[in-house]
Amino acid sequence: MKLLNALLAAALMGVSLGAVAHEGEDHKKKAGPVKKEQKDWGIAGDAKAVKRTIEVAMTDNMRFTPDKIEVKQGETIKFVIKNNGKLMHEMVIGTKKVLEEHAALMVKFPTMEHEEPYMTHVAQGKTGQMIWNFNRPGDFDFACLIAGHYQAGMVGKIKVVAGGK
């Protein structure tokens, strides 16, 4: 029984250390072509098609500024995401359901690596970017899915208005 308790304690320490390790990692975009996969909330955009840049700030008070964004259907947006905090943060676009599922996985597996064109990880004091084409109308969400951040309210809304080109 003592051996089992020692193994469980060691495993728990490893998990908690992993959570801290993820906090400071620099998640640079990997070189190569962007995966263009249609999602409910759009598809990866081309830099040449960008018509507008939206700056988004992230802070350790677990908030985005702005936290409400409106775009027109068909718009390709370049997001410039600035981390003004001392912790790693990220911006992930999706539906509420997809973000909730991903956030739950991040709590269970805090060192899980993930890299998609609709997300960017930004280290403290750094700036990241993401280019996304909102080719479907609707109400979507964005969030920081680092363990605990989503649960603390680090979320925002994107409204894609139909008919714009």
C-alpha positions as CSV (number, residue, x, y, z in Angstrom):
1,M,0.0,0.0,0.0
2,K,2.9,2.4,0.8
3,L,4.4,1.7,-2.6
4,L,1.1,2.4,-4.3
5,N,0.7,5.7,-2.4
6,A,4.3,6.7,-3.3
7,L,3.6,5.9,-7.0
8,L,0.4,7.9,-6.9
9,A,2.1,10.9,-5.2
10,A,4.9,10.8,-7.8
11,A,2.4,10.7,-10.7
12,L,0.4,13.6,-9.2
13,M,3.6,15.6,-8.9
14,G,4.5,14.9,-12.5
15,V,1.1,16.1,-13.6
16,S,1.3,19.4,-11.6
17,L,4.9,20.0,-12.8
18,G,3.7,19.4,-16.4
19,A,1.0,22.1,-15.9
20,V,3.6,24.6,-14.8
21,A,5.9,23.6,-17.7
22,H,3.2,24.3,-20.3
23,E,2.7,27.8,-18.8
24,G,6.1,29.0,-20.0
25,E,6.4,27.2,-23.3
26,D,6.8,29.2,-26.4
27,H,4.4,27.7,-29.0
28,K,5.8,29.0,-32.3
29,K,4.0,28.2,-35.5
30,K,5.7,25.4,-37.3
31,A,7.0,26.1,-40.8
32,G,5.0,24.7,-43.7
33,P,1.6,25.0,-45.3
34,V,-1.3,26.0,-43.2
35,K,-3.9,23.2,-42.9
36,K,-7.1,24.5,-44.7
37,E,-9.9,22.6,-43.1
38,Q,-13.5,24.0,-43.2
39,K,-14.8,24.6,-39.7
40,D,-18.3,25.8,-38.6
41,W,-16.6,29.2,-37.8
42,G,-14.6,29.5,-41.0
43,I,-11.4,28.4,-42.7
44,A,-7.7,29.4,-42.5
45,G,-7.2,32.7,-44.3
46,D,-4.5,33.8,-46.8
47,A,-2.3,36.8,-45.8
48,K,-3.0,38.3,-49.3
49,A,-6.7,38.4,-48.7
50,V,-6.6,40.3,-45.4
51,K,-8.8,43.4,-45.5
52,R,-8.7,44.3,-41.8
53,T,-6.5,43.8,-38.7
54,I,-8.0,43.4,-35.3
55,E,-5.7,43.9,-32.2
56,V,-6.6,41.8,-29.2
57,A,-4.9,42.1,-25.8
58,M,-4.7,39.4,-23.2
59,T,-4.0,39.9,-19.5
60,D,-3.5,37.9,-16.3
61,N,-6.9,39.1,-15.1
62,M,-8.2,36.4,-17.5
63,R,-9.8,38.8,-20.0
64,F,-9.5,39.7,-23.7
65,T,-9.8,43.3,-24.9
66,P,-11.9,43.6,-26.9
67,D,-14.1,40.6,-25.9
68,K,-16.7,41.2,-28.5
69,I,-15.9,41.3,-32.2
70,E,-18.1,41.7,-35.3
71,V,-17.0,40.8,-38.8
72,K,-18.8,40.4,-42.1
73,Q,-19.2,37.0,-43.8
74,G,-16.4,36.5,-46.3
75,E,-14.0,38.8,-44.4
76,T,-10.4,37.6,-43.9
77,I,-9.2,39.0,-40.6
78,K,-5.6,39.3,-39.3
79,F,-5.7,39.1,-35.5
80,V,-2.7,40.6,-33.8
81,I,-2.8,39.1,-30.3
82,K,-0.7,40.8,-27.5
83,N,0.0,39.1,-24.2
84,N,0.3,41.9,-21.7
85,G,0.5,39.4,-18.8
86,K,3.2,37.4,-17.0
87,L,1.6,34.0,-17.9
88,M,1.3,32.1,-21.2
89,H,-2.1,32.8,-22.8
90,E,-3.7,31.7,-26.1
91,M,-6.6,32.7,-28.3
92,V,-8.6,29.9,-29.9
93,I,-11.6,30.5,-32.1
94,G,-14.5,28.0,-32.2
95,T,-18.0,27.2,-31.2
96,K,-18.9,27.2,-27.5
97,K,-19.3,23.4,-27.6
98,V,-15.9,22.8,-29.2
99,L,-14.1,25.2,-26.8
100,E,-15.7,23.7,-23.8
101,E,-14.6,20.2,-24.9
102,H,-11.1,21.4,-25.6
103,A,-10.9,23.3,-22.3
104,A,-11.9,20.1,-20.4
105,L,-9.1,18.2,-22.2
106,M,-6.6,20.9,-21.3
107,V,-7.5,20.5,-17.6
108,K,-6.9,16.7,-17.8
109,F,-3.8,17.0,-20.0
110,P,-2.2,20.4,-19.4
111,T,0.9,19.6,-21.4
112,M,-1.1,18.6,-24.5
113,E,0.3,20.1,-27.6
114,H,-2.1,21.5,-30.2
115,E,-1.5,23.7,-33.2
116,E,-4.3,24.7,-35.6
117,P,-4.7,27.8,-37.8
118,Y,-7.6,29.0,-35.6
119,M,-5.4,29.3,-32.5
120,T,-2.3,31.0,-31.3
121,H,-0.2,30.7,-28.1
122,V,1.5,33.8,-26.9
123,A,4.2,34.0,-24.3
124,Q,4.4,36.8,-21.7
125,G,5.1,40.1,-23.2
126,K,5.0,38.7,-26.8
127,T,2.7,39.2,-29.8
128,G,1.2,36.5,-32.0
129,Q,-1.0,36.5,-35.0
130,M,-3.7,34.5,-36.7
131,I,-5.3,34.9,-40.1
132,W,-8.9,33.6,-40.4
133,N,-11.6,33.7,-43.1
134,F,-15.1,34.0,-41.6
135,N,-16.9,32.4,-44.6
136,R,-19.9,31.3,-42.5
137,P,-22.4,33.6,-40.7
138,G,-23.2,33.0,-37.0
139,D,-22.2,33.6,-33.4
140,F,-18.9,32.1,-32.4
141,D,-16.6,32.2,-29.4
142,F,-12.9,32.6,-28.7
143,A,-11.1,31.7,-25.5
144,C,-7.9,30.9,-23.7
145,L,-7.9,27.2,-23.1
146,I,-4.8,26.9,-20.9
147,A,-5.9,25.0,-17.9
148,G,-8.0,27.2,-15.6
149,H,-8.0,30.3,-17.8
150,Y,-11.3,29.3,-19.6
151,Q,-12.9,28.4,-16.3
152,A,-11.9,31.8,-15.0
153,G,-13.8,33.6,-17.7
154,M,-11.1,34.2,-20.4
155,V,-13.6,34.2,-23.3
156,G,-15.0,36.4,-26.0
157,K,-17.6,36.5,-28.7
158,I,-17.4,36.9,-32.5
159,K,-20.5,37.8,-34.5
160,V,-20.2,37.0,-38.2
161,V,-22.9,39.1,-40.1
162,A,-24.3,37.4,-43.2
163,G,-24.1,38.9,-46.6
164,G,-20.8,40.9,-46.4
165,K,-18.1,40.4,-49.0
